[in-house]
Amino acid sequence: MSKCLLVYYSQGGTTSRIAESIAKGLRAAEHVVDLHNLKDGPAPDPGAYDVLGLGTPVYYFRPPFIVTDHLNSLPDLLGKPFFVYVVYGTDCGDAGNIVRRALERKGGKEIGYSRYFGADYFFGYLKRGYLFSPDHPKLDEIARAEVYGREITARLGGREYRKAEYDGPTHRVYRLERFLVNRLFVRQMYSRLFGVDHAKCNACGLCMKLCPTRNISGDKNGHPSWERNCILCFSCEMKCPKDAISSPVTWSLFQPFMIYNIRRASRDRRVEMVRVVHAHGHTRIVG
Ligand SMILES: Cc1cc2nc3c(=O)[nH]c(=O)nc-3n(C[C@H](O)[C@H](O)[C@H](O)COP(=O)(O)O)c2cc1C
């Protein structure tokens, strides 16, 4: 029996559903599994665990900054076994590669890698009327995650692991997009450009509650004010019931990229898509 720490970040709930299913597979073999969502705060010390799991959604063809920060904070893993999974809406880019290599650089030993589709609530696409991978992960993917947990168990018991291939190179346009939302630009530029329409905002505080990095505080009237630790998840703007928040997601600079991504994903037979209308914090499927 091993003690496993499965750390993930999940804002929309898909990465956490996969985590629970992997944990079910591991627990079937009596392993003790502690789950931790990074949006609830820093993860526990990995030193007390025999095996580490890391689950990440894909943001901008890489892991979100909240996951990279966690990886950077890890101590030397001293040969500890680890497994990774990624959840993505259209194209996982380098997210899996980045996480796997980071854990290896920390001295861990890989014993598994897997990928799943998750409903893509990227606000830039929703605003244009597109929701990719709706209803994912589906039941078969949830079941596959449980099997993955059982495979991890077998490898912990000594079964040989033939290392999974690294994901292929990220398309050059996607690499450019990733560059445009690099950390420096987010800190120095985009995070300053969130704004609130005081006439519309009713100071409900939902944006502050949802922010995964606690980057939003209330001013004296309860209206939101943004600091620099933004990960560009756009949850604040997307969920605002009064549509009071604005951000760089609507900048015309980004519109050609949105159109390109939507066209490319729509042509990809592996990716499902539905048309939606998004307003007042809700996404409604229309076709
Ligand atoms: C800000 C943001 C950026 C995203 N970027 C990508 C991306 O580059 N590629 C992709 O395939 N999916 C992308 N997605 C989709 C997420 O990876 C997917 O929805 C995932 O299931 C979200 O996980 P969660 O529900 O656990 O938060 C993005 C989603 C958001 C919110």
PDBQT file of the ligand as one rigid body, heavy atoms in Angstrom, charges set to zero:
ROOT
HETATM    1  C1  LIG A 301      -8.111  30.513 -20.208  1.00  0.00    +0.000 C 
HETATM    2  C2  LIG A 301      -8.232  29.198 -20.898  1.00  0.00    +0.000 A 
HETATM    3  C3  LIG A 301      -7.311  28.834 -21.856  1.00  0.00    +0.000 A 
HETATM    4  C4  LIG A 301      -7.407  27.580 -22.500  1.00  0.00    +0.000 A 
HETATM    5  N1  LIG A 301      -6.471  27.232 -23.432  1.00  0.00    +0.000 NA
HETATM    6  C5  LIG A 301      -6.578  26.031 -24.042  1.00  0.00    +0.000 A 
HETATM    7  C6  LIG A 301      -5.617  25.615 -25.012  1.00  0.00    +0.000 A 
HETATM    8  O1  LIG A 301      -4.646  26.310 -25.306  1.00  0.00    +0.000 OA
HETATM    9  N2  LIG A 301      -5.792  24.419 -25.625  1.00  0.00    +0.000 N 
HETATM   10  C7  LIG A 301      -6.845  23.598 -25.327  1.00  0.00    +0.000 A 
HETATM   11  O2  LIG A 301      -6.968  22.531 -25.917  1.00  0.00    +0.000 OA
HETATM   12  N3  LIG A 301      -7.736  23.936 -24.367  1.00  0.00    +0.000 NA
HETATM   13  C8  LIG A 301      -7.632  25.128 -23.733  1.00  0.00    +0.000 A 
HETATM   14  N4  LIG A 301      -8.531  25.483 -22.773  1.00  0.00    +0.000 N 
HETATM   15  C9  LIG A 301      -9.563  24.519 -22.381  1.00  0.00    +0.000 C 
HETATM   16  C10 LIG A 301      -9.234  23.819 -21.057  1.00  0.00    +0.000 C 
HETATM   17  O3  LIG A 301      -7.994  23.194 -21.099  1.00  0.00    +0.000 OA
HETATM   18  C11 LIG A 301     -10.326  22.797 -20.770  1.00  0.00    +0.000 C 
HETATM   19  O4  LIG A 301     -11.550  23.449 -20.790  1.00  0.00    +0.000 OA
HETATM   20  C12 LIG A 301     -10.163  22.083 -19.446  1.00  0.00    +0.000 C 
HETATM   21  O5  LIG A 301     -11.100  21.026 -19.427  1.00  0.00    +0.000 OA
HETATM   22  C13 LIG A 301     -10.444  22.992 -18.266  1.00  0.00    +0.000 C 
HETATM   23  O6  LIG A 301     -10.238  22.274 -17.058  1.00  0.00    +0.000 OA
HETATM   24  P1  LIG A 301     -11.126  22.525 -15.745  1.00  0.00    +0.000 P 
HETATM   25  O7  LIG A 301     -12.571  22.310 -16.139  1.00  0.00    +0.000 OA
HETATM   26  O8  LIG A 301     -10.658  21.503 -14.785  1.00  0.00    +0.000 OA
HETATM   27  O9  LIG A 301     -10.847  23.912 -15.282  1.00  0.00    +0.000 OA
HETATM   28  C14 LIG A 301      -8.467  26.714 -22.154  1.00  0.00    +0.000 A 
HETATM   29  C15 LIG A 301      -9.404  27.108 -21.190  1.00  0.00    +0.000 A 
HETATM   30  C16 LIG A 301      -9.294  28.331 -20.564  1.00  0.00    +0.000 A 
HETATM   31  C17 LIG A 301     -10.308  28.697 -19.508  1.00  0.00    +0.000 C 
ENDROOT
TORSDOF 0
